[in-house]
Amino acid sequence: MSPEQSTRRTDLYGRYILNSGAAEARAERLMARYIWLSRFSEFHSVCDLGAGRCTFLSQAPHRIIGIDNSPQVVEHFRSQGFDIRLGDAYAIPLPDAHCHGVFCCWLLEHLESPERCVAEIFRILRPGGYACILVPSTKTLLHGFYDDFTHIRPFTLKSCQWMAAAAGFSTVRARYLWTRYVRLAEPFGELIYLRLARFADVYLRRFGLVNRRTILLEAWR
């Protein structure tokens, strides 16, 4: 991809993030709230890689650093007081072993070399640090994956495990996300959503009730 194409794509992405509807933002906020409470709330230094609408960053702005490649997005959310920095997934602007945790959602499918990004995540994590990465699975090929022209590839459970292991992570777990039916709780408020999400995440997955379109990759350094 030429520099001009890359710039155009980044500009399109920034406009989409800043002008997309409230429904998408609400759904992201609820999921981000559950992920923060269930997986990150005890960490003191967390990176939100590909921060986008900053729904995850907003869960604990004093403990989360956002990284995004869109100058428009960074400028907008900085003006709201968030610690969000302009950066590249292949060269995250943080020192080695800086974070206790990294959250990365819907980013790797846009990258030509996702394994380089996973290696960067490993680099900025402290020993014992935790990464939570969400990516679309190959099941989305039948559900409009390439409708987004910036999508390059979906993933499988094995490909996610391989990427994390190749980056050096000592423990890797790739599973499907909890069932998509959790979204039915969105109109009933945060408390109901969080309870149903936990029930689905912990118990319903034991019966195979999961969202096979989304892979939840968890890795420990």
LOZA-157737 format. One record per residue: residue number from 0; residue in one letter; chain; x, y negated, z of N, C-alpha, C in turn. Coordinates in pm, 1 decimal. Layout:
(NUM "A" "A" (X Y Z) (X Y Z) (X Y Z))
...
END
This chain:
(0 "M" "A" (84.3 118.8 0.0) (0.0 0.0 0.0) (88.7 -125.1 0.0))
(1 "S" "A" (58.4 -219.7 -88.7) (137.5 -341.1 -97.0) (106.0 -432.4 20.4))
(2 "P" "A" (196.0 -528.7 51.8) (167.7 -624.3 159.5) (38.3 -701.8 136.1))
(3 "E" "A" (10.1 -735.7 9.8) (-112.6 -810.5 -21.3) (-236.8 -726.1 9.0))
(4 "Q" "A" (-233.1 -598.1 -28.9) (-345.8 -509.3 -0.3) (-364.2 -492.0 149.8))
(5 "S" "A" (-254.5 -477.2 221.1) (-260.4 -461.6 366.0) (-321.6 -583.9 431.8))
(6 "T" "A" (-283.2 -702.4 384.7) (-337.5 -826.7 440.3) (-486.1 -837.6 413.7))
(7 "R" "A" (-528.1 -803.7 291.0) (-671.2 -809.9 258.1) (-751.4 -714.3 344.8))
(8 "R" "A" (-697.4 -594.3 364.1) (-767.5 -495.4 446.6) (-779.8 -544.2 590.8))
(9 "T" "A" (-673.7 -602.5 643.0) (-676.4 -655.5 779.7) (-777.4 -767.6 792.5))
(10 "D" "A" (-784.7 -854.4 691.3) (-882.0 -964.1 693.6) (-1024.3 -911.2 690.9))
(11 "L" "A" (-1051.0 -809.5 607.5) (-1183.9 -749.4 601.7) (-1221.6 -687.1 735.0))
(12 "Y" "A" (-1125.9 -616.9 795.6) (-1148.6 -555.0 925.5) (-1181.4 -659.6 1030.9))
(13 "G" "A" (-1105.1 -769.2 1034.3) (-1128.5 -873.9 1133.0) (-1266.6 -934.3 1119.2))
(14 "R" "A" (-1309.3 -960.6 995.9) (-1442.3 -1017.6 974.4) (-1550.9 -920.2 1017.7))
(15 "Y" "A" (-1529.3 -791.8 989.3) (-1628.2 -691.1 1029.0) (-1643.0 -686.7 1181.2))
(16 "I" "A" (-1532.0 -683.4 1252.3) (-1535.9 -675.0 1398.0) (-1608.7 -795.0 1457.9))
(17 "L" "A" (-1580.4 -913.5 1406.7) (-1634.4 -1035.3 1466.0) (-1778.0 -1063.9 1424.2))
(18 "N" "A" (-1825.7 -997.3 1318.1) (-1960.0 -1027.3 1267.7) (-2056.2 -909.3 1271.6))
(19 "S" "A" (-2012.1 -793.6 1323.7) (-2100.6 -677.8 1328.0) (-2204.3 -696.0 1437.6))
(20 "G" "A" (-2308.5 -612.9 1430.5) (-2426.3 -633.4 1512.4) (-2411.1 -599.3 1660.0))
(21 "A" "A" (-2507.2 -647.2 1737.5) (-2507.5 -626.6 1881.9) (-2529.9 -480.5 1917.9))
(22 "A" "A" (-2602.0 -406.2 1833.1) (-2630.0 -265.5 1863.9) (-2502.2 -184.4 1870.6))
(23 "E" "A" (-2412.1 -207.4 1775.2) (-2285.2 -135.8 1776.5) (-2203.9 -171.5 1900.6))
(24 "A" "A" (-2202.5 -300.1 1933.6) (-2125.9 -343.9 2050.4) (-2181.8 -284.5 2178.9))
(25 "R" "A" (-2313.9 -276.4 2190.4) (-2374.0 -219.8 2311.1) (-2339.2 -71.7 2324.8))
(26 "A" "A" (-2349.5 2.9 2215.7) (-2315.9 145.2 2219.9) (-2169.7 164.9 2258.2))
(27 "E" "A" (-2081.7 82.9 2202.6) (-1940.0 93.1 2235.5) (-1914.2 58.7 2381.6))
(28 "R" "A" (-1983.7 -41.5 2434.1) (-1963.3 -81.7 2573.8) (-1999.6 30.6 2668.6))
(29 "L" "A" (-2110.7 97.2 2642.5) (-2153.9 204.9 2730.9) (-2056.1 322.1 2727.7))
(30 "M" "A" (-2011.7 360.0 2607.5) (-1916.2 468.5 2599.0) (-1784.0 429.1 2663.7))
(31 "A" "A" (-1740.7 305.3 2639.8) (-1616.2 257.8 2699.5) (-1625.2 258.4 2851.9))
(32 "R" "A" (-1742.4 223.2 2903.5) (-1760.6 223.0 3049.3) (-1743.5 362.8 3106.0))
(33 "Y" "A" (-1802.4 462.3 3039.1) (-1789.2 599.0 3087.7) (-1645.2 647.7 3078.2))
(34 "I" "A" (-1580.0 620.4 2966.7) (-1441.1 664.7 2950.6) (-1351.6 599.5 3054.4))
(35 "W" "A" (-1371.4 471.6 3079.8) (-1290.1 403.8 3182.5) (-1311.2 468.7 3318.7))
(36 "L" "A" (-1435.8 485.5 3359.4) (-1464.8 539.0 3492.5) (-1421.5 684.1 3506.7))
(37 "S" "A" (-1435.5 762.3 3401.3) (-1408.6 905.5 3411.7) (-1262.4 941.7 3388.7))
(38 "R" "A" (-1184.6 851.8 3324.7) (-1049.6 890.2 3285.6) (-939.5 789.5 3317.5))
(39 "F" "A" (-973.2 664.5 3341.1) (-868.6 562.8 3354.5) (-875.8 478.0 3481.0))
(40 "S" "A" (-980.7 486.4 3557.1) (-1004.9 387.5 3662.9) (-896.6 383.2 3770.5))
(41 "E" "A" (-816.6 488.9 3784.8) (-712.2 490.2 3887.0) (-578.8 436.3 3835.2))
(42 "F" "A" (-570.7 406.1 3706.2) (-445.1 358.5 3648.9) (-433.0 206.7 3664.6))
(43 "H" "A" (-311.0 159.9 3682.4) (-288.1 17.0 3703.8) (-243.1 -55.2 3577.4))
(44 "S" "A" (-190.7 18.1 3480.3) (-143.7 -43.8 3356.4) (-188.6 42.6 3239.3))
(45 "V" "A" (-279.2 -11.7 3156.6) (-339.1 65.0 3047.0) (-330.4 -16.7 2918.5))
(46 "C" "A" (-305.0 50.7 2808.6) (-304.0 -12.7 2676.6) (-427.3 31.4 2598.3))
(47 "D" "A" (-498.3 -65.7 2543.6) (-610.3 -39.3 2453.0) (-558.4 -64.0 2311.9))
(48 "L" "A" (-519.7 43.8 2243.9) (-456.1 33.3 2112.9) (-561.3 31.9 2003.1))
(49 "G" "A" (-565.0 -77.4 1925.7) (-671.2 -97.7 1828.1) (-794.3 -147.5 1900.9))
(50 "A" "A" (-778.9 -257.9 1971.7) (-881.0 -301.9 2069.4) (-1013.7 -340.2 2006.7))
(51 "G" "A" (-1013.6 -385.9 1880.5) (-1139.3 -416.4 1812.6) (-1225.4 -515.5 1888.0))
(52 "R" "A" (-1346.5 -474.5 1923.7) (-1439.2 -562.4 1994.4) (-1404.4 -580.6 2142.4))
(53 "C" "A" (-1299.4 -516.5 2186.9) (-1251.8 -528.1 2326.1) (-1352.0 -474.7 2427.3))
(54 "T" "A" (-1433.5 -379.5 2386.6) (-1530.1 -322.8 2480.7) (-1460.8 -239.6 2588.3))
(55 "F" "A" (-1351.6 -174.3 2553.5) (-1277.2 -100.4 2656.2) (-1193.7 -196.0 2739.2))
(56 "L" "A" (-1125.6 -288.2 2674.9) (-1043.8 -385.2 2746.7) (-1125.6 -459.7 2851.5))
(57 "S" "A" (-1251.1 -489.6 2819.2) (-1335.8 -567.2 2910.2) (-1374.0 -490.6 3036.2))
(58 "Q" "A" (-1347.2 -360.0 3041.6) (-1380.1 -282.8 3161.1) (-1292.1 -322.9 3279.6))
(59 "A" "A" (-1169.2 -364.0 3252.2) (-1077.5 -405.2 3359.2) (-972.3 -497.0 3298.3))
(60 "P" "A" (-1007.4 -619.5 3264.8) (-916.0 -709.2 3193.2) (-784.5 -735.8 3265.8))
(61 "H" "A" (-784.3 -722.9 3397.2) (-661.7 -748.1 3473.0) (-565.4 -629.2 3469.3))
(62 "R" "A" (-612.5 -515.3 3416.7) (-527.1 -396.9 3412.3) (-504.4 -342.0 3272.0))
(63 "I" "A" (-571.3 -398.4 3173.2) (-564.0 -346.3 3036.3) (-506.7 -451.5 2942.6))
(64 "I" "A" (-411.1 -408.6 2860.6) (-354.0 -491.0 2754.6) (-408.8 -441.3 2622.1))
(65 "G" "A" (-467.0 -529.4 2544.1) (-517.4 -491.7 2413.1) (-414.8 -518.5 2304.7))
(66 "I" "A" (-410.0 -430.0 2206.0) (-323.8 -447.8 2088.4) (-412.0 -436.4 1964.9))
(67 "D" "A" (-401.7 -534.1 1874.8) (-479.1 -527.7 1750.2) (-398.5 -592.3 1638.5))
(68 "N" "A" (-422.4 -547.7 1514.4) (-344.5 -600.0 1401.6) (-413.6 -714.0 1329.3))
(69 "S" "A" (-529.7 -756.9 1376.6) (-602.5 -865.3 1312.6) (-578.6 -997.2 1386.9))
(70 "P" "A" (-515.4 -1095.3 1321.5) (-498.3 -1225.8 1386.8) (-630.8 -1288.4 1427.4))
(71 "Q" "A" (-736.5 -1266.8 1345.8) (-867.6 -1322.7 1378.4) (-920.7 -1264.8 1508.9))
(72 "V" "A" (-910.4 -1133.1 1521.7) (-960.3 -1066.0 1642.2) (-880.0 -1108.8 1764.2))
(73 "V" "A" (-747.7 -1113.0 1750.6) (-662.4 -1150.8 1863.3) (-692.0 -1293.2 1908.3))
(74 "E" "A" (-701.4 -1384.4 1814.3) (-729.2 -1524.2 1849.0) (-864.5 -1537.9 1917.5))
(75 "H" "A" (-965.4 -1468.3 1863.9) (-1101.0 -1478.2 1919.8) (-1105.6 -1431.3 2064.8))
(76 "F" "A" (-1049.0 -1314.4 2092.1) (-1060.8 -1258.7 2226.6) (-960.1 -1318.5 2324.3))
(77 "R" "A" (-850.5 -1371.3 2274.3) (-761.9 -1448.1 2362.3) (-833.3 -1571.5 2415.4))
(78 "S" "A" (-913.3 -1632.5 2329.3) (-985.8 -1753.3 2371.0) (-1087.4 -1722.7 2480.4))
(79 "Q" "A" (-1123.7 -1593.5 2494.5) (-1214.8 -1552.7 2600.6) (-1141.0 -1506.7 2725.9))
(80 "G" "A" (-1009.1 -1518.2 2725.1) (-930.6 -1487.2 2843.3) (-872.9 -1347.8 2850.6))
(81 "F" "A" (-887.9 -1268.5 2743.3) (-834.3 -1133.1 2744.6) (-685.8 -1132.4 2710.4))
(82 "D" "A" (-613.7 -1035.7 2766.2) (-473.4 -1015.6 2732.0) (-468.4 -922.5 2611.7))
(83 "I" "A" (-479.8 -979.8 2494.4) (-475.9 -902.9 2369.8) (-365.7 -960.4 2283.5))
(84 "R" "A" (-285.7 -872.3 2224.1) (-165.9 -912.7 2152.8) (-166.5 -859.9 2010.5))
(85 "L" "A" (-111.6 -938.2 1921.0) (-100.5 -897.4 1781.5) (8.8 -791.3 1771.1))
(86 "G" "A" (-25.0 -677.9 1710.2) (73.0 -570.1 1703.3) (39.0 -466.5 1599.2))
(87 "D" "A" (133.4 -378.1 1575.7) (125.7 -274.6 1474.4) (123.1 -138.7 1542.0))
(88 "A" "A" (42.6 -47.7 1491.0) (33.0 86.2 1549.2) (162.7 163.5 1537.7))
(89 "Y" "A" (246.8 125.1 1442.6) (374.9 192.4 1425.0) (486.8 127.9 1505.9))
(90 "A" "A" (459.1 12.6 1566.5) (559.4 -58.5 1647.0) (485.6 -137.0 1754.3))
(91 "I" "A" (432.6 -67.2 1851.8) (352.0 -130.3 1956.1) (439.3 -228.0 2035.2))
(92 "P" "A" (395.0 -352.9 2050.0) (479.0 -454.4 2114.8) (479.0 -444.1 2267.8))
(93 "L" "A" (519.2 -327.4 2317.1) (533.3 -304.5 2460.5) (662.5 -226.2 2484.0))
(94 "P" "A" (725.2 -244.1 2600.3) (850.6 -171.9 2628.2) (827.4 -22.3 2646.3))
(95 "D" "A" (935.9 52.1 2641.3) (931.0 195.7 2670.8) (875.6 217.2 2811.3))
(96 "A" "A" (798.3 325.6 2826.7) (748.5 368.1 2958.6) (679.3 254.6 3032.9))
(97 "H" "A" (596.9 177.6 2962.8) (533.3 60.2 3022.4) (397.2 90.7 3085.7))
(98 "C" "A" (324.2 189.6 3032.8) (183.6 209.0 3070.4) (159.8 341.5 3142.1))
(99 "H" "A" (62.4 339.4 3231.1) (14.2 463.6 3291.4) (-80.9 536.8 3196.3))
(100 "G" "A" (-152.5 460.7 3112.9) (-250.7 521.7 3024.0) (-264.4 445.7 2893.8))
(101 "V" "A" (-308.0 516.3 2789.6) (-335.3 455.9 2659.4) (-469.0 508.5 2608.8))
(102 "F" "A" (-553.2 417.0 2565.6) (-679.6 452.4 2501.8) (-672.8 407.9 2357.5))
(103 "C" "A" (-709.8 496.5 2265.7) (-703.5 466.7 2122.3) (-826.2 527.9 2055.9))
(104 "C" "A" (-913.0 443.8 2002.2) (-1041.6 491.1 1949.8) (-1060.8 444.8 1805.3))
(105 "W" "A" (-1087.9 541.2 1716.1) (-1118.5 514.0 1576.5) (-1008.1 433.6 1507.5))
(106 "L" "A" (-884.8 476.0 1528.4) (-771.3 410.8 1463.8) (-693.7 504.8 1371.2))
(107 "L" "A" (-664.5 625.8 1417.8) (-574.0 713.4 1343.0) (-625.4 747.3 1203.4))
(108 "E" "A" (-756.9 750.4 1185.3) (-811.2 786.0 1054.2) (-784.0 678.8 948.4))
(109 "H" "A" (-742.3 560.7 992.0) (-711.6 451.4 899.9) (-562.7 445.6 863.4))
(110 "L" "A" (-481.1 530.8 923.9) (-336.7 521.3 909.4) (-281.7 623.6 810.3))
(111 "E" "A" (-184.4 581.3 731.5) (-120.1 673.4 638.7) (-28.9 771.4 712.4))
(112 "S" "A" (26.9 730.5 825.3) (116.4 816.2 903.3) (72.5 817.1 1049.6))
(113 "P" "A" (-37.9 884.7 1081.1) (-89.2 881.7 1218.2) (8.2 939.1 1320.0))
(114 "E" "A" (94.5 1030.9 1276.1) (189.5 1089.8 1370.2) (287.8 985.3 1422.9))
(115 "R" "A" (316.5 882.5 1344.3) (404.6 774.8 1391.4) (337.3 696.3 1503.0))
(116 "C" "A" (207.9 676.2 1491.1) (132.8 607.0 1595.9) (132.2 688.4 1724.4))
(117 "V" "A" (110.5 819.7 1713.7) (108.5 905.4 1832.1) (245.6 905.8 1899.7))
(118 "A" "A" (351.9 901.6 1820.3) (486.6 894.0 1877.1) (507.3 762.3 1951.1))
(119 "E" "A" (450.1 653.3 1900.2) (458.0 524.7 1968.5) (380.1 527.1 2100.1))
(120 "I" "A" (265.5 592.1 2099.2) (188.1 606.4 2222.7) (271.1 680.2 2327.0))
(121 "F" "A" (336.2 785.3 2284.7) (423.5 859.5 2376.0) (533.4 768.8 2430.7))
(122 "R" "A" (591.2 686.4 2345.3) (702.5 599.6 2386.0) (663.3 502.3 2496.3))
(123 "I" "A" (545.1 442.3 2484.9) (508.4 337.9 2581.4) (449.1 394.1 2710.2))
(124 "L" "A" (424.6 526.0 2713.3) (370.7 587.3 2834.6) (482.2 620.5 2933.2))
(125 "R" "A" (452.0 604.3 3060.1) (543.3 646.4 3165.0) (539.9 798.7 3177.2))
(126 "P" "A" (644.4 858.8 3232.9) (639.0 1002.9 3260.0) (515.7 1037.1 3342.7))
(127 "G" "A" (440.7 1137.0 3299.3) (315.2 1171.5 3364.2) (197.1 1091.6 3314.1))
(128 "G" "A" (222.2 997.2 3220.9) (115.5 913.2 3168.8) (15.6 990.3 3083.2))
(129 "Y" "A" (-98.3 928.2 3061.0) (-213.4 994.4 2997.3) (-260.3 915.9 2875.4))
(130 "A" "A" (-288.8 986.6 2766.1) (-344.4 925.4 2646.0) (-478.4 989.1 2612.7))
(131 "C" "A" (-574.7 905.3 2577.2) (-708.0 949.8 2535.0) (-731.6 891.1 2396.4))
(132 "I" "A" (-745.5 978.4 2296.8) (-755.1 936.1 2157.1) (-880.8 996.4 2095.0))
(133 "L" "A" (-962.6 912.0 2032.7) (-1083.3 957.4 1964.1) (-1064.5 943.0 1813.7))
(134 "V" "A" (-1094.5 1050.9 1740.6) (-1082.9 1049.5 1595.1) (-1199.5 1127.2 1534.0))
(135 "P" "A" (-1236.5 1097.0 1409.9) (-1340.2 1175.2 1342.7) (-1286.1 1311.0 1299.9))
(136 "S" "A" (-1368.9 1412.1 1308.8) (-1329.4 1545.9 1265.1) (-1366.9 1567.1 1118.6))
(137 "T" "A" (-1324.7 1679.3 1063.6) (-1358.3 1711.3 924.8) (-1508.3 1731.1 905.7))
(138 "K" "A" (-1583.6 1749.2 1013.4) (-1729.3 1762.4 1002.3) (-1791.6 1635.1 945.8))
(139 "T" "A" (-1722.2 1520.7 959.6) (-1777.5 1395.1 909.3) (-1769.0 1384.8 757.8))
(140 "L" "A" (-1699.1 1477.2 692.9) (-1690.0 1472.6 547.0) (-1827.5 1485.0 482.1))
(141 "L" "A" (-1919.5 1551.1 550.1) (-2056.3 1565.6 499.6) (-2147.5 1454.8 549.5))
(142 "H" "A" (-2093.0 1361.4 624.3) (-2174.8 1255.8 685.2) (-2114.3 1118.2 660.8))
(143 "G" "A" (-2065.7 1095.5 538.9) (-2025.2 961.7 498.4) (-1889.0 915.4 544.5))
(144 "F" "A" (-1796.6 1008.3 570.4) (-1664.7 966.3 617.4) (-1601.0 866.5 521.7))
(145 "Y" "A" (-1606.7 894.5 392.1) (-1541.1 807.2 295.5) (-1628.9 690.7 249.9))
(146 "D" "A" (-1744.0 672.9 314.4) (-1821.1 551.0 289.3) (-1741.3 429.2 335.7))
(147 "D" "A" (-1658.3 449.0 436.7) (-1564.9 345.1 478.5) (-1438.8 361.6 394.2))
(148 "F" "A" (-1416.8 269.3 301.9) (-1306.2 287.1 206.9) (-1169.7 277.0 274.3))
(149 "T" "A" (-1165.5 230.8 398.9) (-1036.7 224.1 468.9) (-1001.3 356.2 537.0))
(150 "H" "A" (-1093.8 452.1 536.6) (-1063.9 582.6 594.9) (-968.5 659.9 503.3))
(151 "I" "A" (-868.5 721.9 562.0) (-770.8 799.4 485.9) (-790.0 948.6 506.4))
(152 "R" "A" (-806.2 991.7 632.8) (-823.2 1135.6 657.4) (-898.7 1158.0 788.3))
(153 "P" "A" (-979.9 1263.6 795.0) (-1033.3 1312.5 922.6) (-934.6 1413.0 981.0))
(154 "F" "A" (-969.4 1470.5 1096.0) (-876.2 1558.6 1166.4) (-945.0 1687.9 1209.2))
(155 "T" "A" (-862.5 1785.6 1245.0) (-911.4 1909.1 1305.9) (-854.3 1917.2 1447.2))
(156 "L" "A" (-907.3 2008.7 1524.9) (-853.8 2027.6 1659.9) (-706.1 2065.1 1654.1))
(157 "K" "A" (-670.9 2153.8 1562.2) (-532.1 2198.1 1552.8) (-439.4 2085.8 1506.5))
(158 "S" "A" (-484.4 2004.4 1412.1) (-397.8 1895.9 1364.9) (-372.8 1794.6 1476.1))
(159 "C" "A" (-473.4 1770.1 1558.8) (-455.4 1678.4 1672.5) (-356.6 1736.3 1773.5))
(160 "Q" "A" (-370.8 1864.0 1801.7) (-279.1 1928.8 1895.1) (-136.6 1923.6 1842.7))
(161 "W" "A" (-120.8 1948.1 1713.0) (13.2 1947.5 1653.1) (76.0 1809.6 1661.9))
(162 "M" "A" (-0.6 1705.1 1630.3) (54.0 1569.6 1634.8) (103.5 1533.8 1773.2))
(163 "A" "A" (23.0 1564.9 1873.9) (61.2 1529.7 2010.4) (181.7 1610.2 2056.8))
(164 "A" "A" (184.4 1738.5 2024.4) (297.9 1821.9 2063.0) (425.6 1776.2 1992.1))
(165 "A" "A" (413.9 1741.2 1863.6) (530.4 1695.8 1787.8) (585.4 1564.6 1842.6))
(166 "A" "A" (497.5 1482.3 1902.2) (541.4 1355.4 1959.6) (614.4 1374.5 2091.6))
(167 "G" "A" (598.5 1493.9 2152.0) (669.4 1522.1 2276.4) (582.5 1538.6 2398.5))
(168 "F" "A" (450.7 1528.5 2382.8) (362.1 1541.7 2498.9) (373.7 1681.9 2558.6))
(169 "S" "A" (378.9 1688.5 2690.3) (399.5 1816.2 2757.9) (271.4 1898.1 2767.8))
(170 "T" "A" (159.3 1831.0 2781.1) (29.5 1898.7 2792.3) (-67.7 1832.1 2696.3))
(171 "V" "A" (-136.9 1912.1 2616.7) (-226.6 1859.5 2514.3) (-359.3 1934.8 2520.8))
(172 "R" "A" (-469.2 1859.9 2509.3) (-601.4 1923.6 2503.5) (-684.4 1851.4 2397.3))
(173 "A" "A" (-728.1 1925.1 2297.1) (-813.9 1869.8 2192.3) (-948.1 1941.5 2197.2))
(174 "R" "A" (-1054.3 1863.7 2216.6) (-1189.9 1918.0 2223.7) (-1282.2 1826.7 2145.2))
(175 "Y" "A" (-1402.8 1874.4 2122.8) (-1503.2 1786.4 2065.7) (-1562.0 1698.6 2175.6))
(176 "L" "A" (-1609.1 1582.8 2134.7) (-1669.3 1488.8 2228.7) (-1799.6 1546.3 2283.9))
(177 "W" "A" (-1844.0 1491.5 2395.9) (-1973.3 1534.3 2449.4) (-2084.3 1506.9 2347.3))
(178 "T" "A" (-2195.2 1573.4 2363.3) (-2302.5 1570.3 2264.8) (-2348.6 1429.6 2228.1))
(179 "R" "A" (-2382.5 1411.9 2101.0) (-2431.4 1283.1 2050.5) (-2564.7 1244.3 2112.2))
(180 "Y" "A" (-2634.7 1338.9 2173.2) (-2764.6 1308.2 2232.6) (-2753.9 1216.7 2353.8))
(181 "V" "A" (-2631.7 1197.7 2404.1) (-2612.9 1102.7 2513.3) (-2659.5 963.5 2471.6))
(182 "R" "A" (-2652.3 933.0 2343.8) (-2694.4 800.8 2296.1) (-2842.3 775.0 2318.8))
(183 "L" "A" (-2920.5 880.8 2337.2) (-3063.1 861.8 2364.5) (-3086.4 787.5 2494.5))
(184 "A" "A" (-2985.3 787.9 2581.6) (-2998.7 720.1 2710.7) (-2967.3 572.1 2703.3))
(185 "E" "A" (-2916.7 523.2 2591.9) (-2874.5 383.4 2582.4) (-2985.3 283.8 2617.7))
(186 "P" "A" (-3111.1 302.9 2570.9) (-3214.0 204.0 2603.6) (-3251.6 199.9 2752.6))
(187 "F" "A" (-3211.0 301.4 2828.8) (-3252.2 309.4 2969.0) (-3150.6 249.5 3065.5))
(188 "G" "A" (-3045.5 190.6 3012.2) (-2951.5 120.1 3096.8) (-2826.6 199.0 3130.0))
(189 "E" "A" (-2732.7 126.9 3189.2) (-2600.1 182.8 3213.6) (-2600.4 300.9 3308.4))
(190 "L" "A" (-2674.1 292.4 3418.7) (-2671.5 399.3 3519.0) (-2718.5 532.0 3461.0))
(191 "I" "A" (-2830.2 530.2 3389.4) (-2882.4 653.0 3329.0) (-2784.2 705.4 3224.7))
(192 "Y" "A" (-2728.1 614.9 3144.9) (-2631.3 655.8 3043.8) (-2511.3 724.4 3107.9))
(193 "L" "A" (-2456.4 665.0 3212.3) (-2337.4 721.0 3275.9) (-2364.5 858.5 3336.0))
(194 "R" "A" (-2480.9 874.2 3394.4) (-2515.5 1003.6 3453.5) (-2530.1 1110.6 3346.1))
(195 "L" "A" (-2596.8 1076.0 3236.5) (-2614.7 1174.2 3129.6) (-2481.5 1205.0 3061.3))
(196 "A" "A" (-2398.2 1102.2 3043.2) (-2267.5 1124.6 2980.3) (-2182.9 1219.1 3064.4))
(197 "R" "A" (-2183.1 1200.0 3194.3) (-2105.5 1288.5 3281.3) (-2160.5 1430.9 3276.3))
(198 "F" "A" (-2292.3 1444.1 3279.5) (-2353.6 1577.4 3274.6) (-2316.8 1647.9 3143.9))
(199 "A" "A" (-2322.0 1573.4 3034.1) (-2288.8 1632.3 2903.6) (-2140.2 1664.9 2893.8))
(200 "D" "A" (-2056.3 1576.3 2944.6) (-1911.6 1592.1 2935.8) (-1863.7 1710.7 3019.4))
(201 "V" "A" (-1921.1 1725.8 3137.3) (-1873.5 1828.8 3229.7) (-1946.3 1961.4 3212.1))
(202 "Y" "A" (-2078.3 1956.1 3192.9) (-2157.7 2079.3 3197.8) (-2210.1 2126.3 3061.1))
(203 "L" "A" (-2270.4 2036.2 2982.5) (-2332.4 2080.7 2858.4) (-2230.9 2136.1 2759.7))
(204 "R" "A" (-2107.7 2085.8 2763.7) (-2005.8 2136.8 2670.7) (-1975.8 2283.8 2695.9))
(205 "R" "A" (-2003.8 2331.4 2817.9) (-1981.2 2472.8 2847.8) (-2073.0 2563.1 2766.0))
(206 "F" "A" (-2184.4 2505.2 2720.5) (-2280.1 2580.5 2639.8) (-2267.1 2546.8 2491.3))
(207 "G" "A" (-2158.5 2478.4 2455.5) (-2136.1 2445.2 2316.2) (-2212.2 2324.3 2266.3))
(208 "L" "A" (-2273.7 2247.7 2357.5) (-2347.7 2127.9 2318.5) (-2250.5 2010.4 2313.9))
(209 "V" "A" (-2189.0 1991.7 2198.0) (-2087.7 1888.1 2179.7) (-2110.7 1816.2 2047.4))
(210 "N" "A" (-2040.7 1706.5 2029.7) (-2045.6 1630.4 1906.1) (-1927.7 1672.1 1818.8))
(211 "R" "A" (-1950.7 1761.1 1726.3) (-1842.0 1816.4 1645.4) (-1791.5 1719.6 1538.7))
(212 "R" "A" (-1850.6 1602.3 1530.3) (-1801.2 1502.1 1436.6) (-1687.3 1419.6 1497.2))
(213 "T" "A" (-1669.5 1429.3 1627.9) (-1568.5 1347.2 1694.9) (-1479.3 1434.9 1781.5))
(214 "I" "A" (-1349.1 1416.6 1766.8) (-1251.9 1491.1 1846.7) (-1199.3 1402.6 1958.8))
(215 "L" "A" (-1195.5 1458.7 2076.4) (-1139.3 1394.2 2194.8) (-1002.9 1458.4 2222.6))
(216 "L" "A" (-897.4 1386.4 2188.0) (-762.0 1434.3 2210.1) (-708.8 1372.3 2338.3))
(217 "E" "A" (-670.5 1457.5 2433.0) (-613.2 1411.6 2559.2) (-473.0 1470.9 2571.5))
(218 "A" "A" (-378.0 1386.2 2606.6) (-238.4 1430.6 2613.2) (-168.4 1365.4 2731.6))
(219 "W" "A" (-84.4 1443.2 2795.5) (-10.5 1397.3 2913.5) (138.7 1404.6 2884.4))
(220 "R" "A" (209.8 1295.9 2914.5) (352.7 1294.0 2889.6) (427.6 1367.2 3001.0))
END
